[in-house]
Amino acid sequence: MLIIGIAGGSGSGKTTVVKKIIERLPKDSVAVVSQDAYYFDNGHLSKEEKLKINFDHPNSIEWDLLNADLDKLREGNSIEMPIYTYVTCGRAKETIPIVPRKVVIVEGILIFTNPELLKRLDVKVYVAADGDERLMRIINRDMMERGRSLKAALDHYSNYVRPMHIEFIEPTKRNADIIIPQGGENHVGIDILTSKIETSI
């Protein structure tokens, strides 16, 4: 099994890169584990408290559970990946079954900040994008998927996303084996990465 970590700032194009890798590899050879599924369950908090959750800080992730699930997959066992919703800030009762595959992709903005997770990654990829591009994608996503107003989206970016990116996410670029600028638009970078994966499985 090859475990690949794909990190990068919020709105950098990580999800697009993951999709394009999956498209280029044999059917049913890839399993995807999302860091976002492992946010701590905060569904019990008040509306005011939920608004203060910093989703861009490493302490917001239940790393022990994520690392334990990766170990299970490596050992050939299936896992039940949580389902997290930003609307309630909690986990659903349902889970997503993930079965072991030749390739497991772990995707998320903070995955290179956890030393124990880094040890489990065979290939580490950082997806880079200009700040302006990321900001536009973040605002669009926050308004369309998370129900935020334009002002709320901008405030959230200023108070949480940007400072956390500078403090925690951007510095983890040095942990990457491969850096892909321009996200999903970098077809050459994705082709090179896919070729590397194919020779390793």
C-alpha positions in Angstrom: 0.0 0.0 0.0 1.2 3.5 -0.9 -0.1 6.3 1.4 0.1 9.7 -0.2 -0.5 13.0 1.6 -1.8 15.9 -0.4 -1.7 19.2 1.6 -1.9 22.9 0.7 -3.8 26.0 1.7 -7.5 26.3 1.8 -8.8 26.8 -1.8 -5.5 25.7 -3.4 -7.0 23.0 -5.6 -6.2 19.9 -3.6 -9.5 18.3 -4.3 -9.1 18.8 -8.0 -5.7 17.3 -7.9 -7.0 14.3 -6.0 -9.8 13.8 -8.6 -7.4 14.0 -11.5 -5.1 11.4 -10.0 -8.0 9.0 -9.4 -9.1 9.5 -13.0 -5.6 8.5 -14.3 -5.2 5.4 -12.1 -6.9 2.0 -12.5 -10.5 1.8 -11.2 -10.9 0.9 -7.5 -7.2 1.3 -6.9 -7.5 4.4 -4.7 -9.1 5.2 -1.4 -9.4 8.8 -0.2 -9.3 9.8 3.5 -10.3 13.4 4.2 -8.7 15.3 7.1 -12.0 17.3 7.3 -13.9 14.2 8.4 -11.8 14.1 11.5 -12.7 17.5 13.0 -13.7 17.1 16.6 -17.4 16.8 17.1 -18.6 20.2 18.3 -22.3 19.7 17.6 -23.1 20.2 21.3 -21.8 23.8 21.3 -24.0 26.9 21.2 -24.4 28.9 18.0 -22.1 31.6 19.4 -19.4 29.1 20.4 -19.6 27.4 17.0 -18.8 30.7 15.3 -15.5 30.8 17.2 -14.3 27.4 16.1 -10.9 27.7 14.3 -11.0 25.0 11.6 -7.6 26.1 10.4 -5.7 25.3 13.6 -4.1 21.9 14.1 -5.8 21.4 17.4 -9.2 21.2 15.7 -8.4 17.7 14.3 -8.7 14.4 16.1 -5.3 13.2 15.0 -5.2 10.1 17.1 -8.3 8.7 15.4 -7.0 9.6 11.9 -3.7 8.0 12.5 -5.3 4.9 14.0 -7.6 4.6 10.9 -4.6 4.8 8.6 -2.8 2.1 10.6 -5.9 -0.1 10.2 -5.9 0.4 6.4 -2.2 -0.3 6.2 -2.9 -3.6 8.0 -5.6 -4.5 5.5 -8.6 -3.6 7.6 -11.6 -1.5 6.6 -12.4 1.7 8.6 -15.6 3.8 9.2 -14.6 7.3 8.3 -16.7 10.0 10.1 -18.9 12.4 8.3 -18.5 16.0 9.5 -20.8 18.8 8.6 -19.9 22.5 8.9 -23.6 23.4 9.2 -23.9 21.7 12.6 -20.2 21.6 13.4 -20.8 18.0 14.4 -20.4 14.4 13.1 -23.3 12.6 11.6 -24.5 9.3 13.1 -23.6 7.7 9.7 -20.1 6.9 8.6 -18.4 6.2 5.3 -16.8 2.7 4.9 -13.4 2.8 3.5 -11.7 -0.4 2.3 -8.0 -0.8 1.8 -6.7 -0.1 -1.7 -3.3 -0.1 -3.4 -3.2 3.7 -3.0 -4.6 5.7 0.0 -4.7 9.5 -0.5 -4.9 11.6 2.7 -6.1 15.1 1.8 -6.3 18.2 4.0 -4.8 21.6 4.8 -3.2 20.6 8.1 -2.0 17.0 7.4 1.7 18.1 7.3 1.5 19.7 10.7 1.1 16.4 12.6 4.5 14.6 13.1 2.8 11.2 13.7 0.9 11.5 10.4 4.0 12.6 8.5 5.6 9.3 9.5 2.8 7.4 7.9 3.0 9.2 4.5 5.1 7.5 1.8 4.7 10.5 -0.6 4.0 14.1 0.5 2.6 16.5 -2.0 1.9 20.2 -1.5 -0.5 22.0 -3.8 0.4 25.7 -4.1 -1.8 28.5 -5.4 -1.7 32.3 -5.3 -3.4 33.9 -2.4 -5.9 35.9 -4.6 -7.0 32.7 -6.3 -7.5 30.9 -3.0 -9.4 33.8 -1.5 -11.9 33.8 -4.4 -12.4 30.0 -4.1 -12.8 30.2 -0.3 -15.4 33.0 -0.5 -17.4 31.2 -3.1 -17.3 27.9 -1.1 -18.2 29.6 2.2 -21.2 31.3 0.6 -22.4 28.3 -1.4 -21.7 25.4 0.9 -21.5 26.8 4.4 -24.2 29.4 4.3 -22.0 32.4 5.1 -22.7 35.9 3.9 -20.0 37.8 1.9 -19.1 39.8 5.0 -19.0 36.7 7.2 -16.8 34.9 4.6 -14.4 37.8 4.5 -14.3 38.2 8.3 -13.6 34.4 8.6 -10.8 34.6 6.1 -9.2 37.6 7.9 -9.6 36.3 11.4 -8.8 32.6 10.8 -7.8 31.4 7.4 -5.1 33.9 6.5 -3.3 34.0 9.8 -3.4 30.2 10.3 -2.2 29.7 6.7 0.8 31.9 7.5 1.5 30.3 10.8 0.8 26.6 10.3 0.2 25.7 6.6 2.6 27.6 4.4 5.6 26.5 6.6 4.8 22.8 6.0 5.7 23.2 2.4 9.2 22.2 3.4 7.9 18.8 4.4 6.8 18.1 0.8 8.5 15.7 -1.6 6.7 17.3 -4.5 5.2 20.8 -4.9 2.5 21.3 -7.5 1.9 25.0 -8.4 -1.4 26.1 -9.9 -3.3 23.2 -8.4 -5.5 21.2 -10.7 -4.5 23.2 -13.7 -0.9 21.9 -13.6 -1.4 18.9 -15.9 2.3 18.2 -16.2 2.8 18.1 -12.4 -0.2 15.8 -12.0 1.0 13.5 -14.8 4.5 13.2 -13.2 2.9 12.4 -9.8 0.6 9.9 -11.4 3.5 8.2 -13.2 5.4 8.0 -9.8 2.4 6.4 -8.2 1.9 3.8 -11.0 5.5 2.7 -10.7 5.2 2.3 -7.0 2.1 0.1 -6.8 
